[in-house]
Each structure stands twice: as C-alpha cells, then as structure tokens.
Amino acid sequence: MADTLIHLLVTLLFPPLLLGVIGKTKALFAGRVGPPLLQSYYDLGRLLRKGSVFSPTTTWLFRAGPIVTLVAIATAALLLPLGRHAAPLSFTGDLVLFAYLFGLARFFTTAAALDTGSSFEGMGAAREVTFACLTEPTLFFALLTLARLGGSFSLTPLLAAVEPATWLRGGASLLLLVGGLFIVLLAENCRIPFDDPNTHLELTMIHEVMVLDHSGPLFGCILYGAALKLFVLGALFMHLVVPFTTGNALADWGLFLLAMLALAGVIGTVESVMARLRLVRIPQLLVAAMIFTAFALVLLMR
C-alpha cells in the first residue's frame, strides 16, 4: 500500500521537475541563469487559472484530445513499475496495452489538430504519425526482447528480471536496447535532434504545431501530459541503465528519483551539444533505432 501511494505521488508531482532540470542544464551550457527549476509548475498553475478560446470550426474532438491524451499516458504510468517497485496495475499482456496507450494518445492529439481545419496543423499531424510508424515498432521490439529476457508478458516481472547478472548474460542485446530506446525517448518527447519544444520556425515544427490552437486549462493538460510522457518513457529506459537495488524500499525510491534527474541532465546535455537534424534525416535515425532493437531480439533467439 505504501509503495502504491508513493508511486501515485511521484507520478503526479515529479514529471514537471524533469523539464526544469533540462532547462537548467541547457542554460548552464549557454552560460545563462535560465528559468527557475520549478518554472513548469508555475506555468501549469497560470494556465489552469486562464480561460479557453475555441474556434467555431472545432468539434468535441478538439476539446477531448488533450484530456484523453493525458488520461491515456497516466494509465500507462500505472502499468509501469518505478524503480524496483511493482506497478499498481499488472496483468499478463499489459505490455501490449502499455504500448497501445501511447498510440491512443497520439491518435487523439493528431485528431484534435486536424479538427481545427488548419493546413498548418495538418502538416504537423502528418509528420507526427509518419515518424510514429517507425518509433512504435521500435518500442514493440524492445518490449518483446525484455519479455524474452524476463520470461513474462507483464511489465512488472519482466522489468524486475533486469539485474546486473542479466547484463552479463545478454549484455549485447541490452546495449542495443539502450541505444534504441534512448532514440525513441528523444523522438517521442519531441526533443532535439528530432524536434524542439521551444521552436517557432514554421517549416520545422512537428509536435508544437499541433497544439497551437489550444489555450488555458486544455493547453495545461498538454504540457503536463508531455512531462508525464517523458517521465514514463524515461522510467522504462532507466530500468535498463540502473538495474540495481539497495535492499531498502525508501532508498530504492531515492535511487530512482536521482536516476531520473540524471537522465533529465543527459537530455539537456544532448540538446546543448547537438543541432536539430534535417527533416529528411529523422527517418534514417529512427530506422537505425528499430534495427538496434530488432537485432537485440534476434540475438536472444539464436
């Protein structure tokens, strides 16, 4: 019960802090002070106090998009164990639901963008689903590889099976998974080198262009959902990178939170030392990630 309560509190309160760490890391590389570490929390509070403006051309899809997206990602967070603790929801085959919840979130995000009738937002939606055709197989290959390693089709036991000894037994496969999942982590969360959440260049916008017409609390749902998605995929990634346990429940939670903050710092570093890729280069890198995870599965099935 205590672990479930901590899981819920961490899931609800911690994700916006990751964006603050990324912003601080980028500011450090640029020699600036940067926004406050808690700026994302301030932004969410400000948006919740504002009103919303709706175009007369939009339907219920436009209003439902951000809410369904947030609920889908929050449900995925309940299926994923954090650190070395079991997930609140767990059943055989939940890894398939976990992957499809992200697909459901993407569907409603793109549908809400198309519902505006804007060709500009339609362009962003088309790019989003095109790149998703490459990231989703990568995620499935990664989950199947982990299922092969853990001998289960449930996220809690298969991720609990990833231990230091697992690296000794299948280090090559896990190394390929780490590379592939990190690329997916950046692509799915619209981070450089795939996208820039702070961009204002029309011809290069992908995710940000789809949410231009949202405002007020609905836009707050979008920002919070983006932070939560980064948190969930980051937690999945850290199961491979930090497969350790301290033997103490509270210490394991502290280790998990420190690992997530370190991951945010790594993402901020990547965004500081790399430029955004040309649009035609993005599919090539996503195909490389898919090949990494596919080869990881092949190595385990020899």
C-alpha positions as CSV (number, residue, x, y, z in Angstrom):
1,M,0.0,0.0,0.0
2,A,2.8,2.4,0.9
3,D,4.6,1.7,-2.4
4,T,1.3,2.3,-4.3
5,L,0.8,5.7,-2.6
6,I,4.4,6.7,-3.3
7,H,4.0,5.6,-6.9
8,L,1.0,7.8,-7.3
9,L,2.5,10.8,-5.6
10,V,5.8,10.6,-7.6
11,T,3.8,10.1,-10.9
12,L,1.6,13.2,-10.2
13,L,4.2,15.6,-8.8
14,F,7.6,14.7,-10.2
15,P,7.3,14.9,-14.0
16,P,7.3,18.8,-14.4
17,L,10.6,18.9,-12.4
18,L,12.3,16.9,-15.3
19,L,11.6,19.8,-17.7
20,G,13.1,22.2,-15.1
21,V,16.3,20.2,-14.9
22,I,16.5,20.1,-18.7
23,G,16.1,23.8,-18.9
24,K,18.7,24.5,-16.2
25,T,21.2,22.2,-17.9
26,K,20.7,23.9,-21.2
27,A,21.1,27.3,-19.5
28,L,24.3,26.1,-17.8
29,F,25.8,25.2,-21.2
30,A,24.8,28.5,-22.6
31,G,26.3,30.5,-19.7
32,R,22.9,31.8,-18.6
33,V,20.9,31.6,-15.3
34,G,17.9,30.2,-17.1
35,P,14.3,29.9,-15.8
36,P,13.7,28.7,-12.2
37,L,13.8,25.0,-11.6
38,L,10.1,25.0,-10.8
39,Q,9.1,27.1,-13.8
40,S,7.0,24.2,-15.3
41,Y,4.8,24.2,-12.1
42,Y,4.3,27.9,-12.3
43,D,3.3,27.6,-16.0
44,L,0.8,24.9,-15.2
45,G,-0.7,26.9,-12.4
46,R,-1.0,30.0,-14.6
47,L,-2.7,28.1,-17.4
48,L,-5.2,26.5,-15.1
49,R,-6.3,30.0,-14.0
50,K,-6.9,31.1,-17.5
51,G,-9.9,30.7,-19.8
52,S,-10.0,28.8,-23.1
53,V,-10.8,30.1,-26.6
54,F,-12.4,27.7,-29.1
55,S,-12.8,28.2,-32.8
56,P,-16.3,27.7,-34.2
57,T,-14.9,25.2,-36.7
58,T,-13.8,22.8,-34.0
59,T,-15.9,19.9,-32.5
60,W,-15.8,17.8,-29.4
61,L,-12.6,16.2,-30.7
62,F,-10.7,19.4,-30.2
63,R,-11.7,19.6,-26.5
64,A,-11.4,15.8,-25.8
65,G,-7.9,15.5,-27.4
66,P,-5.8,16.9,-24.5
67,I,-7.9,15.1,-21.9
68,V,-7.9,11.7,-23.5
69,T,-4.2,12.0,-24.2
70,L,-3.4,12.8,-20.6
71,V,-5.6,10.0,-19.2
72,A,-4.0,7.5,-21.6
73,I,-0.5,8.4,-20.6
74,A,-1.5,8.5,-16.9
75,T,-2.9,4.9,-17.3
76,A,0.4,3.8,-18.9
77,A,2.2,5.2,-15.8
78,L,0.1,3.0,-13.6
79,L,1.2,-0.1,-15.6
80,L,4.9,0.7,-15.4
81,P,6.9,-0.2,-12.2
82,L,9.0,2.6,-11.0
83,G,12.5,1.7,-9.8
84,R,12.4,-1.8,-8.2
85,H,8.8,-1.5,-7.0
86,A,5.8,-3.2,-8.5
87,A,3.2,-1.3,-10.6
88,P,-0.2,-0.6,-9.1
89,L,-1.8,-2.3,-12.2
90,S,-0.4,-5.5,-13.5
91,F,-1.7,-8.4,-15.6
92,T,-0.4,-10.8,-18.3
93,G,-0.1,-8.9,-21.6
94,D,-0.1,-5.4,-20.0
95,L,2.9,-4.5,-22.1
96,V,0.7,-4.6,-25.2
97,L,-1.8,-2.2,-23.5
98,F,1.2,0.0,-22.4
99,A,2.3,0.4,-26.0
100,Y,-1.2,1.0,-27.4
101,L,-2.0,3.6,-24.8
102,F,0.7,5.8,-26.4
103,G,-0.9,5.1,-29.8
104,L,-4.3,6.2,-28.4
105,A,-2.8,9.4,-27.1
106,R,-1.1,10.1,-30.4
107,F,-4.4,9.4,-32.3
108,F,-6.4,12.0,-30.2
109,T,-3.6,14.5,-30.4
110,T,-3.5,14.4,-34.2
111,A,-7.3,14.2,-34.5
112,A,-7.6,17.4,-32.4
113,A,-5.1,19.1,-34.6
114,L,-6.9,18.0,-37.8
115,D,-10.2,19.1,-36.2
116,T,-9.1,22.8,-36.4
117,G,-9.2,22.7,-40.2
118,S,-5.8,24.3,-40.3
119,S,-3.5,23.0,-43.1
120,F,-0.5,24.1,-40.9
121,E,-1.6,21.8,-38.0
122,G,-2.4,19.1,-40.6
123,M,1.2,19.3,-41.7
124,G,2.4,18.7,-38.2
125,A,-0.1,15.8,-37.7
126,A,1.1,14.2,-40.9
127,R,4.8,14.4,-39.7
128,E,3.9,13.1,-36.3
129,V,2.1,9.9,-37.5
130,T,4.8,9.3,-40.1
131,F,7.6,9.2,-37.5
132,A,5.3,7.2,-35.2
133,C,5.3,4.4,-37.9
134,L,9.0,4.0,-37.0
135,T,9.0,4.6,-33.3
136,E,6.2,2.2,-32.4
137,P,7.8,-0.9,-33.9
138,T,11.0,0.0,-32.1
139,L,9.1,0.1,-28.8
140,F,7.4,-3.2,-29.5
141,F,10.7,-4.9,-30.4
142,A,12.2,-3.6,-27.2
143,L,9.3,-4.9,-25.1
144,L,9.4,-8.3,-26.8
145,T,13.2,-8.5,-26.2
146,L,12.6,-7.7,-22.5
147,A,9.8,-10.3,-22.4
148,R,12.2,-12.9,-23.8
149,L,14.7,-12.0,-21.1
150,G,12.3,-11.9,-18.2
151,G,10.1,-14.8,-19.4
152,S,6.9,-12.8,-18.9
153,F,4.4,-10.7,-20.8
154,S,3.7,-8.4,-17.8
155,L,5.8,-5.3,-17.3
156,T,6.4,-5.7,-13.5
157,P,8.1,-9.2,-13.6
158,L,9.9,-8.7,-16.9
159,L,11.5,-5.4,-15.8
160,A,12.2,-6.8,-12.3
161,A,14.2,-9.5,-14.1
162,V,16.7,-7.0,-15.5
163,E,19.5,-7.2,-13.0
164,P,23.3,-6.8,-13.1
165,A,23.5,-10.6,-13.8
166,T,21.2,-10.1,-16.9
167,W,23.8,-7.7,-18.3
168,L,26.4,-10.4,-18.0
169,R,24.1,-12.9,-19.7
170,G,22.7,-10.7,-22.5
171,G,24.8,-7.6,-22.5
172,A,24.9,-7.2,-26.3
173,S,21.2,-7.3,-26.6
174,L,20.7,-4.9,-23.7
175,L,23.2,-2.5,-25.1
176,L,21.3,-2.4,-28.4
177,L,18.1,-1.8,-26.4
178,V,19.6,1.1,-24.5
179,G,20.6,2.8,-27.8
180,G,17.3,2.2,-29.5
181,L,15.1,3.2,-26.5
182,F,17.1,6.4,-26.0
183,I,16.5,7.4,-29.6
184,V,12.8,6.6,-29.1
185,L,12.8,8.6,-25.8
186,L,14.0,11.7,-27.6
187,A,11.8,11.3,-30.6
188,E,8.6,10.5,-28.7
189,N,9.1,13.5,-26.5
190,C,9.9,15.9,-29.3
191,R,13.4,16.7,-28.1
192,I,16.4,17.7,-30.1
193,P,17.7,16.4,-32.5
194,F,14.2,15.4,-33.7
195,D,12.1,18.4,-32.7
196,D,12.5,21.4,-30.5
197,P,9.7,22.1,-28.0
198,N,10.7,25.8,-28.0
199,T,10.8,26.3,-31.7
200,H,9.0,28.9,-33.6
201,L,10.2,28.0,-37.1
202,E,7.1,27.1,-39.1
203,L,8.8,24.7,-41.6
204,T,10.4,22.6,-38.9
205,M,7.7,22.3,-36.3
206,I,6.2,18.9,-35.6
207,H,4.5,18.4,-32.2
208,E,4.3,22.1,-31.3
209,V,2.4,23.0,-34.4
210,M,-0.4,20.5,-33.5
211,V,-1.2,22.4,-30.2
212,L,-1.1,26.0,-31.4
213,D,-4.9,26.5,-31.1
214,H,-5.2,25.1,-27.6
215,S,-5.2,27.5,-24.7
216,G,-5.9,27.7,-21.0
217,P,-6.5,24.5,-19.0
218,L,-6.5,22.3,-22.1
219,F,-3.1,23.6,-23.0
220,G,-2.0,22.9,-19.4
221,C,-3.2,19.3,-19.9
222,I,-1.0,19.1,-23.0
223,L,2.1,20.5,-21.2
224,Y,1.5,18.2,-18.2
225,G,0.9,15.2,-20.5
226,A,4.2,15.9,-22.3
227,A,6.1,16.0,-18.9
228,L,4.3,12.8,-17.8
229,K,5.2,11.0,-21.1
230,L,8.9,12.0,-20.7
231,F,8.7,10.6,-17.1
232,V,7.1,7.3,-18.1
233,L,9.4,6.5,-21.1
234,G,12.4,7.7,-19.0
235,A,11.4,5.3,-16.2
236,L,11.2,2.5,-18.7
237,F,14.7,3.4,-20.0
238,M,16.2,3.6,-16.6
239,H,15.2,0.1,-15.8
240,L,17.9,-1.0,-18.2
241,V,20.5,1.6,-17.3
242,V,20.2,1.3,-13.5
243,P,19.2,-2.3,-12.8
244,F,20.3,-2.1,-9.1
245,T,18.5,-2.4,-5.8
246,T,19.7,-1.2,-2.4
247,G,17.7,-3.6,-0.4
248,N,15.8,-0.8,1.2
249,A,12.4,0.3,-0.1
250,L,12.8,4.1,0.6
251,A,16.4,4.0,-0.6
252,D,15.3,2.4,-3.8
253,W,12.8,5.3,-4.3
254,G,15.6,7.8,-3.7
255,L,17.8,6.0,-6.2
256,F,15.1,6.0,-8.8
257,L,14.4,9.8,-8.4
258,L,18.2,10.5,-8.6
259,A,18.4,8.4,-11.8
260,M,15.5,10.3,-13.4
261,L,17.1,13.6,-12.6
262,A,20.4,12.4,-14.1
263,L,18.5,11.3,-17.2
264,A,17.0,14.8,-17.5
265,G,20.5,16.2,-17.2
266,V,21.7,13.9,-20.0
267,I,18.8,15.0,-22.2
268,G,19.7,18.7,-21.5
269,T,23.3,18.0,-22.4
270,V,22.3,16.3,-25.7
271,E,20.2,19.3,-26.6
272,S,23.1,21.6,-25.8
273,V,25.7,19.9,-27.9
274,M,23.6,18.8,-30.9
275,A,21.7,20.7,-33.5
276,R,18.4,19.6,-34.8
277,L,18.5,17.2,-37.7
278,R,17.3,18.0,-41.2
279,L,13.8,16.7,-41.6
280,V,14.8,14.1,-44.2
281,R,17.4,12.7,-41.8
282,I,15.0,11.9,-39.0
283,P,13.5,8.7,-40.5
284,Q,17.1,7.4,-41.1
285,L,17.9,7.7,-37.4
286,L,14.5,6.2,-36.4
287,V,15.1,3.2,-38.7
288,A,18.5,2.7,-37.1
289,A,16.8,2.6,-33.7
290,M,14.3,0.0,-35.0
291,I,17.3,-2.1,-36.3
292,F,19.0,-1.9,-32.9
293,T,16.0,-3.3,-31.1
294,A,15.3,-5.9,-33.8
295,F,18.8,-7.2,-33.7
296,A,18.6,-7.3,-29.9
297,L,15.6,-9.7,-30.2
298,V,17.4,-11.8,-32.9
299,L,20.5,-12.2,-30.6
300,L,18.3,-13.6,-27.8
301,M,16.5,-16.0,-30.2
302,R,19.6,-17.7,-31.5
